[in-house]
Amino acid sequence: MRLTAMSYNLMRVFEEISKTQLPELIHPSDKKYSEALEIRQQQAQKRDRFVNPLFF
C-alpha cells in the first residue's frame, strides 16, 4: 500500500513539474477545469467564503 501511495505521489510531482516547464502540453480539459475553479474561487470570495482546497 505504501509503495502504491509513494508511486502515485511521485507521478503527481512529475506531472506538476512538467506543467510548469512545458505549459503547451497541458491538456485542454485541465485548462478548462482550472478556469472554472478560478471562477468558483472569485464567486466564493464575493460571499466571504472559500473553495475547498482539495479541488485544487
C-alpha distance matrix in Angstrom:
0.0 3.8 5.4 5.2 6.3 8.7 9.9 10.7 12.5 14.3 15.5 16.8 18.6 20.2 21.2 22.8 24.6 26.0 27.2 29.2 30.6 31.5 32.2 34.0 30.8 29.4 29.2 32.0 29.7 27.9 31.4 32.5 29.5 30.2 33.9 33.4 31.1 33.9 36.4 34.4 34.1 37.9 38.7 36.6 38.3 41.7 40.9 39.5 36.0 32.8 30.0 26.6 24.8 21.7 23.9 24.4
3.8 0.0 3.8 5.4 5.1 6.0 8.5 9.8 10.5 12.1 14.2 15.3 16.5 18.4 19.9 21.1 22.6 24.3 25.8 27.3 28.7 30.0 30.8 33.0 30.0 28.6 28.9 31.8 29.8 27.6 30.9 32.3 29.4 29.6 33.3 33.2 30.7 33.1 35.9 34.1 33.4 37.1 38.2 36.1 37.4 40.9 40.3 38.7 35.3 32.0 29.4 26.0 23.8 21.1 23.6 23.5
5.4 3.8 0.0 3.8 5.5 5.1 6.0 8.5 9.9 10.4 12.2 14.2 15.3 16.5 18.2 20.0 21.1 22.5 24.3 26.1 27.0 28.1 29.3 31.2 28.0 27.1 27.5 30.6 28.9 26.8 30.1 31.8 29.2 29.4 33.2 33.4 31.2 33.5 36.5 34.9 34.4 38.0 39.3 37.4 38.8 42.3 41.9 40.5 37.1 33.6 30.9 27.7 25.3 22.5 24.5 24.2
5.2 5.4 3.8 0.0 3.8 5.5 5.1 6.2 8.6 9.9 10.6 12.4 14.4 15.5 16.5 18.5 20.1 21.2 22.6 24.8 25.9 26.7 27.5 29.2 25.9 24.7 24.7 27.7 25.8 23.9 27.4 28.8 26.2 26.8 30.5 30.4 28.4 31.1 33.8 32.2 32.0 35.6 36.8 35.0 36.7 40.0 39.6 38.5 35.0 31.5 28.6 25.4 23.3 20.1 21.9 21.8
6.3 5.1 5.5 3.8 0.0 3.8 5.4 5.1 6.2 8.6 9.9 10.6 12.4 14.4 15.3 16.6 18.5 20.1 21.2 23.0 24.6 25.6 26.2 28.3 25.3 23.7 24.0 26.8 24.8 22.5 25.8 27.3 24.4 24.6 28.4 28.3 26.0 28.4 31.3 29.6 29.0 32.7 33.9 32.0 33.5 36.9 36.5 35.1 31.7 28.2 25.5 22.3 20.0 17.0 19.1 18.9
8.7 6.0 5.1 5.5 3.8 0.0 3.8 5.4 5.1 6.1 8.6 9.9 10.6 12.4 14.2 15.4 16.6 18.4 20.0 21.5 22.7 24.1 25.1 27.4 24.5 23.4 24.2 27.3 25.7 23.2 26.2 28.2 25.5 25.3 29.1 29.5 27.1 29.2 32.3 31.0 30.1 33.6 35.2 33.4 34.5 38.1 37.9 36.4 33.1 29.6 27.0 23.9 21.2 18.7 20.7 19.9
9.9 8.5 6.0 5.1 5.4 3.8 0.0 3.8 5.5 5.1 6.2 8.6 10.0 10.7 12.3 14.4 15.5 16.6 18.5 20.4 21.2 22.2 23.4 25.2 22.1 21.3 21.8 25.1 23.8 21.5 24.7 26.7 24.5 24.5 28.3 28.8 26.8 29.0 32.1 31.0 30.5 34.0 35.6 34.1 35.4 38.8 38.9 37.6 34.3 30.7 27.8 25.0 22.3 19.6 21.0 20.1
10.7 9.8 8.5 6.2 5.1 5.4 3.8 0.0 3.8 5.4 5.2 6.3 8.8 10.0 10.5 12.4 14.4 15.4 16.6 18.8 20.2 20.9 21.5 23.3 20.2 18.9 19.2 22.2 20.6 18.3 21.6 23.4 20.9 21.1 24.9 25.2 23.3 25.6 28.6 27.4 27.1 30.6 32.0 30.6 32.0 35.4 35.4 34.4 31.0 27.4 24.4 21.6 19.1 16.2 17.4 16.7
12.5 10.5 9.9 8.6 6.2 5.1 5.5 3.8 0.0 3.8 5.4 5.0 6.3 8.8 9.8 10.6 12.4 14.3 15.4 16.9 18.5 19.9 20.5 22.9 20.2 18.7 19.7 22.6 21.2 18.4 21.2 23.3 20.7 20.3 24.1 24.6 22.3 24.3 27.4 26.3 25.5 28.9 30.7 29.1 30.1 33.6 33.8 32.4 29.2 25.6 22.8 20.2 17.2 14.8 16.4 15.2
14.3 12.1 10.4 9.9 8.6 6.1 5.1 5.4 3.8 0.0 3.8 5.4 5.1 6.4 8.7 10.0 10.7 12.5 14.4 15.8 16.7 18.2 19.4 21.7 19.0 18.2 19.6 22.9 22.0 19.2 21.9 24.4 22.3 21.6 25.4 26.4 24.3 26.0 29.3 28.6 27.7 31.0 33.0 31.7 32.5 36.0 36.4 35.0 32.0 28.3 25.7 23.3 20.1 18.0 19.3 17.5
15.5 14.2 12.2 10.6 9.9 8.6 6.2 5.2 5.4 3.8 0.0 3.8 5.4 5.1 6.1 8.7 9.9 10.6 12.3 14.5 15.4 16.1 17.2 19.0 16.0 15.2 16.2 19.7 18.8 16.3 19.2 21.7 19.9 19.6 23.3 24.4 22.7 24.6 27.7 27.3 26.7 29.9 31.9 30.9 32.0 35.3 35.9 34.9 31.8 28.1 25.1 23.0 20.0 17.7 18.2 16.6
16.8 15.3 14.2 12.4 10.6 9.9 8.6 6.3 5.0 5.4 3.8 0.0 3.8 5.4 5.0 6.2 8.6 9.9 10.5 12.6 14.3 15.2 15.6 17.9 15.2 13.7 14.9 17.9 16.8 13.9 16.7 19.0 16.9 16.4 20.1 21.1 19.2 21.0 24.2 23.7 23.0 26.2 28.2 27.2 28.2 31.5 32.1 31.1 28.1 24.3 21.4 19.4 16.4 14.3 14.7 12.9
18.6 16.5 15.3 14.4 12.4 10.6 10.0 8.8 6.3 5.1 5.4 3.8 0.0 3.8 5.4 5.2 6.2 8.6 9.9 10.9 12.4 14.1 15.0 17.8 15.6 14.6 16.5 19.6 19.1 15.9 18.0 20.8 19.0 17.7 21.3 22.8 20.7 21.9 25.4 25.1 23.9 26.9 29.3 28.2 28.8 32.2 33.0 31.7 29.0 25.2 22.7 20.9 17.4 16.0 16.7 14.2
20.2 18.4 16.5 15.5 14.4 12.4 10.7 10.0 8.8 6.4 5.1 5.4 3.8 0.0 3.8 5.5 5.2 6.1 8.6 10.1 10.6 11.8 13.4 15.7 13.2 13.0 15.1 18.5 18.6 15.7 17.8 20.8 19.6 18.5 21.9 23.8 22.2 23.3 26.8 26.9 26.0 28.8 31.2 30.6 31.1 34.4 35.5 34.4 31.7 28.0 25.3 23.7 20.5 18.9 19.1 16.6
21.2 19.9 18.2 16.5 15.3 14.2 12.3 10.5 9.8 8.7 6.1 5.0 5.4 3.8 0.0 3.8 5.5 5.2 6.2 8.9 10.0 10.4 11.1 13.2 10.5 9.6 11.5 14.9 14.8 11.9 14.1 17.1 15.9 15.1 18.5 20.3 19.0 20.3 23.6 23.9 23.3 26.1 28.4 28.0 28.8 31.9 33.0 32.2 29.5 25.8 22.9 21.6 18.6 17.0 16.6 14.2
22.8 21.1 20.0 18.5 16.6 15.4 14.4 12.4 10.6 10.0 8.7 6.2 5.2 5.5 3.8 0.0 3.8 5.5 5.1 6.5 8.8 10.0 10.2 13.1 11.5 10.0 12.5 15.3 15.2 11.8 13.3 16.5 15.1 13.5 16.8 18.8 17.1 17.9 21.5 21.8 20.8 23.4 26.0 25.5 25.9 29.1 30.4 29.4 26.9 23.2 20.7 19.6 16.4 15.5 15.1 12.1
24.6 22.6 21.1 20.1 18.5 16.6 15.5 14.4 12.4 10.7 9.9 8.6 6.2 5.2 5.5 3.8 0.0 3.8 5.4 5.3 6.2 8.5 9.9 13.0 11.6 11.3 14.4 17.3 18.0 14.7 15.7 19.2 18.3 16.4 19.5 21.9 20.3 20.6 24.2 24.9 23.6 26.0 28.8 28.4 28.5 31.7 33.2 32.1 29.8 26.2 23.9 23.0 19.6 19.0 18.7 15.5
26.0 24.3 22.5 21.2 20.1 18.4 16.6 15.4 14.3 12.5 10.6 9.9 8.6 6.1 5.2 5.5 3.8 0.0 3.8 5.5 5.1 5.7 7.6 9.9 8.2 8.7 11.8 15.0 16.1 13.3 14.3 17.9 17.7 16.2 19.0 21.6 20.6 21.1 24.5 25.5 24.7 26.9 29.6 29.6 29.9 32.9 34.6 33.8 31.5 27.9 25.4 24.7 21.6 20.7 19.8 16.9
27.2 25.8 24.3 22.6 21.2 20.0 18.5 16.6 15.4 14.4 12.3 10.5 9.9 8.6 6.2 5.1 5.4 3.8 0.0 3.8 5.6 5.4 5.1 8.1 7.0 6.2 9.6 12.2 13.4 10.3 10.8 14.5 14.3 12.6 15.3 18.0 17.2 17.5 20.8 22.0 21.3 23.3 26.0 26.3 26.6 29.4 31.2 30.6 28.5 24.9 22.4 22.2 19.2 18.7 17.3 14.3
29.2 27.3 26.1 24.8 23.0 21.5 20.4 18.8 16.9 15.8 14.5 12.6 10.9 10.1 8.9 6.5 5.3 5.5 3.8 0.0 3.8 5.8 5.8 9.5 9.7 9.2 12.9 15.0 16.4 13.1 12.9 16.6 16.4 14.0 16.3 19.3 18.2 17.8 21.3 22.6 21.4 23.1 26.2 26.4 26.2 29.0 31.1 30.2 28.4 24.9 22.9 22.8 19.7 19.8 18.7 15.2
30.6 28.7 27.0 25.9 24.6 22.7 21.2 20.2 18.5 16.7 15.4 14.3 12.4 10.6 10.0 8.8 6.2 5.1 5.6 3.8 0.0 3.8 6.2 9.0 9.3 10.3 14.0 16.5 18.4 15.5 15.3 19.1 19.4 17.2 19.4 22.5 21.7 21.3 24.6 26.2 25.1 26.6 29.8 30.1 29.8 32.6 34.8 33.9 32.2 28.7 26.7 26.6 23.4 23.3 22.3 18.9
31.5 30.0 28.1 26.7 25.6 24.1 22.2 20.9 19.9 18.2 16.1 15.2 14.1 11.8 10.4 10.0 8.5 5.7 5.4 5.8 3.8 0.0 3.8 5.5 5.8 7.7 11.3 13.7 16.0 13.8 13.4 17.2 18.1 16.4 18.2 21.4 21.2 21.0 24.1 25.9 25.2 26.7 29.6 30.3 30.4 32.9 35.1 34.7 32.9 29.5 27.2 27.2 24.4 24.0 22.5 19.4
32.2 30.8 29.3 27.5 26.2 25.1 23.4 21.5 20.5 19.4 17.2 15.6 15.0 13.4 11.1 10.2 9.9 7.6 5.1 5.8 6.2 3.8 0.0 3.8 5.4 5.6 9.2 10.9 13.3 11.0 10.0 13.8 14.9 13.1 14.6 17.9 17.9 17.6 20.5 22.5 22.0 23.3 26.2 27.1 27.3 29.6 31.9 31.7 30.0 26.7 24.4 24.8 22.3 22.1 20.2 17.2
34.0 33.0 31.2 29.2 28.3 27.4 25.2 23.3 22.9 21.7 19.0 17.9 17.8 15.7 13.2 13.1 13.0 9.9 8.1 9.5 9.0 5.5 3.8 0.0 3.8 5.6 8.3 9.7 12.8 11.6 10.5 13.8 15.7 14.6 15.7 18.9 19.6 19.5 21.9 24.1 24.2 25.3 27.9 29.2 29.6 31.6 34.0 34.1 32.4 29.2 26.8 27.3 25.1 24.7 22.4 19.8
30.8 30.0 28.0 25.9 25.3 24.5 22.1 20.2 20.2 19.0 16.0 15.2 15.6 13.2 10.5 11.5 11.6 8.2 7.0 9.7 9.3 5.8 5.4 3.8 0.0 3.8 6.2 8.9 11.5 10.4 10.5 13.8 15.2 14.7 16.4 19.1 19.7 20.2 22.7 24.5 24.7 26.3 28.7 29.7 30.4 32.7 34.6 34.7 32.7 29.3 26.5 26.6 24.3 23.3 21.2 18.9
29.4 28.6 27.1 24.7 23.7 23.4 21.3 18.9 18.7 18.2 15.2 13.7 14.6 13.0 9.6 10.0 11.3 8.7 6.2 9.2 10.3 7.7 5.6 5.6 3.8 0.0 3.8 6.4 8.4 6.7 7.0 10.4 11.4 11.0 13.0 15.5 15.9 16.7 19.2 20.8 21.1 22.9 25.1 26.0 27.0 29.2 31.1 31.2 29.0 25.7 22.8 23.0 20.9 19.9 17.6 15.4
29.2 28.9 27.5 24.7 24.0 24.2 21.8 19.2 19.7 19.6 16.2 14.9 16.5 15.1 11.5 12.5 14.4 11.8 9.6 12.9 14.0 11.3 9.2 8.3 6.2 3.8 0.0 3.8 5.5 5.4 6.6 8.9 10.1 11.0 12.8 14.6 15.6 17.0 19.0 20.3 21.3 23.2 25.0 26.0 27.4 29.5 31.0 31.6 29.2 26.0 22.8 22.9 21.4 20.0 17.3 15.9
32.0 31.8 30.6 27.7 26.8 27.3 25.1 22.2 22.6 22.9 19.7 17.9 19.6 18.5 14.9 15.3 17.3 15.0 12.2 15.0 16.5 13.7 10.9 9.7 8.9 6.4 3.8 0.0 3.8 5.4 5.1 6.2 8.6 9.9 10.6 12.3 14.2 15.4 16.8 18.5 19.9 21.4 22.9 24.3 25.9 27.5 29.2 30.2 28.0 25.1 22.0 22.7 21.6 20.6 17.4 16.3
29.7 29.8 28.9 25.8 24.8 25.7 23.8 20.6 21.2 22.0 18.8 16.8 19.1 18.6 14.8 15.2 18.0 16.1 13.4 16.4 18.4 16.0 13.3 12.8 11.5 8.4 5.5 3.8 0.0 3.8 5.4 5.0 6.1 8.6 9.9 10.5 12.1 14.2 15.4 16.4 18.2 20.1 21.2 22.3 24.3 26.0 27.3 28.3 25.8 22.9 19.6 20.0 19.3 17.8 14.6 14.2
27.9 27.6 26.8 23.9 22.5 23.2 21.5 18.3 18.4 19.2 16.3 13.9 15.9 15.7 11.9 11.8 14.7 13.3 10.3 13.1 15.5 13.8 11.0 11.6 10.4 6.7 5.4 5.4 3.8 0.0 3.8 5.4 5.1 6.1 8.6 9.9 10.4 12.3 14.4 15.3 16.3 18.5 20.0 20.8 22.4 24.6 25.9 26.4 24.0 20.7 17.5 17.8 16.4 15.3 12.3 11.1
31.4 30.9 30.1 27.4 25.8 26.2 24.7 21.6 21.2 21.9 19.2 16.7 18.0 17.8 14.1 13.3 15.7 14.3 10.8 12.9 15.3 13.4 10.0 10.5 10.5 7.0 6.6 5.1 5.4 3.8 0.0 3.8 5.5 5.1 6.2 8.6 9.8 10.6 12.6 14.3 15.2 16.7 18.6 19.9 21.2 23.0 24.9 25.5 23.5 20.5 17.7 18.7 17.5 17.1 13.9 12.3
32.5 32.3 31.8 28.8 27.3 28.2 26.7 23.4 23.3 24.4 21.7 19.0 20.8 20.8 17.1 16.5 19.2 17.9 14.5 16.6 19.1 17.2 13.8 13.8 13.8 10.4 8.9 6.2 5.0 5.4 3.8 0.0 3.8 5.5 5.2 6.2 8.6 10.0 10.8 12.4 14.2 15.6 16.8 18.4 20.1 21.6 23.2 24.4 22.3 19.7 16.8 18.1 17.6 17.1 13.5 13.0
29.5 29.4 29.2 26.2 24.4 25.5 24.5 20.9 20.7 22.3 19.9 16.9 19.0 19.6 15.9 15.1 18.3 17.7 14.3 16.4 19.4 18.1 14.9 15.7 15.2 11.4 10.1 8.6 6.1 5.1 5.5 3.8 0.0 3.8 5.5 5.1 6.1 8.6 10.0 10.5 12.2 14.3 15.4 16.3 18.3 20.2 21.3 22.2 19.7 16.8 13.6 14.5 14.1 13.4 9.8 9.6
30.2 29.6 29.4 26.8 24.6 25.3 24.5 21.1 20.3 21.6 19.6 16.4 17.7 18.5 15.1 13.5 16.4 16.2 12.6 14.0 17.2 16.4 13.1 14.6 14.7 11.0 11.0 9.9 8.6 6.1 5.1 5.5 3.8 0.0 3.8 5.5 5.0 6.2 8.8 9.8 10.4 12.4 14.3 15.1 16.4 18.6 20.2 20.6 18.5 15.4 12.6 13.8 12.8 12.9 9.6 8.1
33.9 33.3 33.2 30.5 28.4 29.1 28.3 24.9 24.1 25.4 23.3 20.1 21.3 21.9 18.5 16.8 19.5 19.0 15.3 16.3 19.4 18.2 14.6 15.7 16.4 13.0 12.8 10.6 9.9 8.6 6.2 5.2 5.5 3.8 0.0 3.8 5.4 5.1 6.4 8.8 9.8 10.8 12.6 14.3 15.5 17.0 19.0 20.0 18.3 15.8 13.5 15.6 15.2 15.8 12.3 11.2
33.4 33.2 33.4 30.4 28.3 29.5 28.8 25.2 24.6 26.4 24.4 21.1 22.8 23.8 20.3 18.8 21.9 21.6 18.0 19.3 22.5 21.4 17.9 18.9 19.1 15.5 14.6 12.3 10.5 9.9 8.6 6.2 5.1 5.5 3.8 0.0 3.8 5.4 5.1 6.3 8.6 10.0 10.7 12.3 14.3 15.6 17.0 18.4 16.5 14.2 11.6 13.8 14.3 14.6 10.9 11.1
31.1 30.7 31.2 28.4 26.0 27.1 26.8 23.3 22.3 24.3 22.7 19.2 20.7 22.2 19.0 17.1 20.3 20.6 17.2 18.2 21.7 21.2 17.9 19.6 19.7 15.9 15.6 14.2 12.1 10.4 9.8 8.6 6.1 5.0 5.4 3.8 0.0 3.8 5.4 5.0 6.1 8.7 9.8 10.4 12.2 14.3 15.5 16.2 13.9 11.1 8.4 10.4 10.6 11.3 7.8 7.8
33.9 33.1 33.5 31.1 28.4 29.2 29.0 25.6 24.3 26.0 24.6 21.0 21.9 23.3 20.3 17.9 20.6 21.1 17.5 17.8 21.3 21.0 17.6 19.5 20.2 16.7 17.0 15.4 14.2 12.3 10.6 10.0 8.6 6.2 5.1 5.4 3.8 0.0 3.8 5.4 5.0 6.2 8.7 9.8 10.6 12.5 14.5 15.1 13.5 11.1 9.5 12.2 12.0 13.7 10.7 9.7
36.4 35.9 36.5 33.8 31.3 32.3 32.1 28.6 27.4 29.3 27.7 24.2 25.4 26.8 23.6 21.5 24.2 24.5 20.8 21.3 24.6 24.1 20.5 21.9 22.7 19.2 19.0 16.8 15.4 14.4 12.6 10.8 10.0 8.8 6.4 5.1 5.4 3.8 0.0 3.8 5.4 5.1 6.2 8.6 9.9 10.8 12.8 14.3 13.1 11.6 10.3 13.5 14.3 15.9 12.8 12.7
34.4 34.1 34.9 32.2 29.6 31.0 31.0 27.4 26.3 28.6 27.3 23.7 25.1 26.9 23.9 21.8 24.9 25.5 22.0 22.6 26.2 25.9 22.5 24.1 24.5 20.8 20.3 18.5 16.4 15.3 14.3 12.4 10.5 9.8 8.8 6.3 5.0 5.4 3.8 0.0 3.8 5.5 5.1 6.1 8.6 10.0 10.9 12.3 10.3 8.7 7.1 10.4 11.9 13.5 10.5 11.3
34.1 33.4 34.4 32.0 29.0 30.1 30.5 27.1 25.5 27.7 26.7 23.0 23.9 26.0 23.3 20.8 23.6 24.7 21.3 21.4 25.1 25.2 22.0 24.2 24.7 21.1 21.3 19.9 18.2 16.3 15.2 14.2 12.2 10.4 9.8 8.6 6.1 5.0 5.4 3.8 0.0 3.8 5.5 5.1 6.2 8.7 10.0 10.3 8.6 6.4 5.8 9.3 10.2 12.7 10.5 10.4
37.9 37.1 38.0 35.6 32.7 33.6 34.0 30.6 28.9 31.0 29.9 26.2 26.9 28.8 26.1 23.4 26.0 26.9 23.3 23.1 26.6 26.7 23.3 25.3 26.3 22.9 23.2 21.4 20.1 18.5 16.7 15.6 14.3 12.4 10.8 10.0 8.7 6.2 5.1 5.5 3.8 0.0 3.8 5.4 5.1 6.4 8.9 9.8 9.5 8.7 9.2 12.9 13.9 16.5 14.2 13.9
38.7 38.2 39.3 36.8 33.9 35.2 35.6 32.0 30.7 33.0 31.9 28.2 29.3 31.2 28.4 26.0 28.8 29.6 26.0 26.2 29.8 29.6 26.2 27.9 28.7 25.1 25.0 22.9 21.2 20.0 18.6 16.8 15.4 14.3 12.6 10.7 9.8 8.7 6.2 5.1 5.5 3.8 0.0 3.8 5.5 5.2 6.7 8.9 8.5 8.7 9.3 13.1 15.0 17.2 14.9 15.6
36.6 36.1 37.4 35.0 32.0 33.4 34.1 30.6 29.1 31.7 30.9 27.2 28.2 30.6 28.0 25.5 28.4 29.6 26.3 26.4 30.1 30.3 27.1 29.2 29.7 26.0 26.0 24.3 22.3 20.8 19.9 18.4 16.3 15.1 14.3 12.3 10.4 9.8 8.6 6.1 5.1 5.4 3.8 0.0 3.8 5.4 5.2 6.3 4.8 5.2 6.6 10.3 12.5 15.0 13.4 14.3
38.3 37.4 38.8 36.7 33.5 34.5 35.4 32.0 30.1 32.5 32.0 28.2 28.8 31.1 28.8 25.9 28.5 29.9 26.6 26.2 29.8 30.4 27.3 29.6 30.4 27.0 27.4 25.9 24.3 22.4 21.2 20.1 18.3 16.4 15.5 14.3 12.2 10.6 9.9 8.6 6.2 5.1 5.5 3.8 0.0 3.8 5.2 4.8 5.3 6.1 8.7 12.2 13.6 16.7 15.5 15.5
41.7 40.9 42.3 40.0 36.9 38.1 38.8 35.4 33.6 36.0 35.3 31.5 32.2 34.4 31.9 29.1 31.7 32.9 29.4 29.0 32.6 32.9 29.6 31.6 32.7 29.2 29.5 27.5 26.0 24.6 23.0 21.6 20.2 18.6 17.0 15.6 14.3 12.5 10.8 10.0 8.7 6.4 5.2 5.4 3.8 0.0 3.8 5.5 7.5 9.4 11.7 15.3 17.1 20.0 18.5 18.8
40.9 40.3 41.9 39.6 36.5 37.9 38.9 35.4 33.8 36.4 35.9 32.1 33.0 35.5 33.0 30.4 33.2 34.6 31.2 31.1 34.8 35.1 31.9 34.0 34.6 31.1 31.0 29.2 27.3 25.9 24.9 23.2 21.3 20.2 19.0 17.0 15.5 14.5 12.8 10.9 10.0 8.9 6.7 5.2 5.2 3.8 0.0 3.8 5.5 8.5 11.1 14.3 16.8 19.5 18.3 19.3
39.5 38.7 40.5 38.5 35.1 36.4 37.6 34.4 32.4 35.0 34.9 31.1 31.7 34.4 32.2 29.4 32.1 33.8 30.6 30.2 33.9 34.7 31.7 34.1 34.7 31.2 31.6 30.2 28.3 26.4 25.5 24.4 22.2 20.6 20.0 18.4 16.2 15.1 14.3 12.3 10.3 9.8 8.9 6.3 4.8 5.5 3.8 0.0 3.8 7.0 10.5 13.3 15.3 18.4 17.9 18.5
36.0 35.3 37.1 35.0 31.7 33.1 34.3 31.0 29.2 32.0 31.8 28.1 29.0 31.7 29.5 26.9 29.8 31.5 28.5 28.4 32.2 32.9 30.0 32.4 32.7 29.0 29.2 28.0 25.8 24.0 23.5 22.3 19.7 18.5 18.3 16.5 13.9 13.5 13.1 10.3 8.6 9.5 8.5 4.8 5.3 7.5 5.5 3.8 0.0 3.8 7.1 9.6 12.0 14.9 14.5 15.5
32.8 32.0 33.6 31.5 28.2 29.6 30.7 27.4 25.6 28.3 28.1 24.3 25.2 28.0 25.8 23.2 26.2 27.9 24.9 24.9 28.7 29.5 26.7 29.2 29.3 25.7 26.0 25.1 22.9 20.7 20.5 19.7 16.8 15.4 15.8 14.2 11.1 11.1 11.6 8.7 6.4 8.7 8.7 5.2 6.1 9.4 8.5 7.0 3.8 0.0 3.8 6.4 8.4 11.4 11.0 11.8
30.0 29.4 30.9 28.6 25.5 27.0 27.8 24.4 22.8 25.7 25.1 21.4 22.7 25.3 22.9 20.7 23.9 25.4 22.4 22.9 26.7 27.2 24.4 26.8 26.5 22.8 22.8 22.0 19.6 17.5 17.7 16.8 13.6 12.6 13.5 11.6 8.4 9.5 10.3 7.1 5.8 9.2 9.3 6.6 8.7 11.7 11.1 10.5 7.1 3.8 0.0 3.8 6.1 8.5 7.4 8.8
26.6 26.0 27.7 25.4 22.3 23.9 25.0 21.6 20.2 23.3 23.0 19.4 20.9 23.7 21.6 19.6 23.0 24.7 22.2 22.8 26.6 27.2 24.8 27.3 26.6 23.0 22.9 22.7 20.0 17.8 18.7 18.1 14.5 13.8 15.6 13.8 10.4 12.2 13.5 10.4 9.3 12.9 13.1 10.3 12.2 15.3 14.3 13.3 9.6 6.4 3.8 0.0 3.8 5.4 5.9 7.9
24.8 23.8 25.3 23.3 20.0 21.2 22.3 19.1 17.2 20.1 20.0 16.4 17.4 20.5 18.6 16.4 19.6 21.6 19.2 19.7 23.4 24.4 22.3 25.1 24.3 20.9 21.4 21.6 19.3 16.4 17.5 17.6 14.1 12.8 15.2 14.3 10.6 12.0 14.3 11.9 10.2 13.9 15.0 12.5 13.6 17.1 16.8 15.3 12.0 8.4 6.1 3.8 0.0 3.8 5.3 5.5
21.7 21.1 22.5 20.1 17.0 18.7 19.6 16.2 14.8 18.0 17.7 14.3 16.0 18.9 17.0 15.5 19.0 20.7 18.7 19.8 23.3 24.0 22.1 24.7 23.3 19.9 20.0 20.6 17.8 15.3 17.1 17.1 13.4 12.9 15.8 14.6 11.3 13.7 15.9 13.5 12.7 16.5 17.2 15.0 16.7 20.0 19.5 18.4 14.9 11.4 8.5 5.4 3.8 0.0 3.8 5.4
23.9 23.6 24.5 21.9 19.1 20.7 21.0 17.4 16.4 19.3 18.2 14.7 16.7 19.1 16.6 15.1 18.7 19.8 17.3 18.7 22.3 22.5 20.2 22.4 21.2 17.6 17.3 17.4 14.6 12.3 13.9 13.5 9.8 9.6 12.3 10.9 7.8 10.7 12.8 10.5 10.5 14.2 14.9 13.4 15.5 18.5 18.3 17.9 14.5 11.0 7.4 5.9 5.3 3.8 0.0 3.8
24.4 23.5 24.2 21.8 18.9 19.9 20.1 16.7 15.2 17.5 16.6 12.9 14.2 16.6 14.2 12.1 15.5 16.9 14.3 15.2 18.9 19.4 17.2 19.8 18.9 15.4 15.9 16.3 14.2 11.1 12.3 13.0 9.6 8.1 11.2 11.1 7.8 9.7 12.7 11.3 10.4 13.9 15.6 14.3 15.5 18.8 19.3 18.5 15.5 11.8 8.8 7.9 5.5 5.4 3.8 0.0
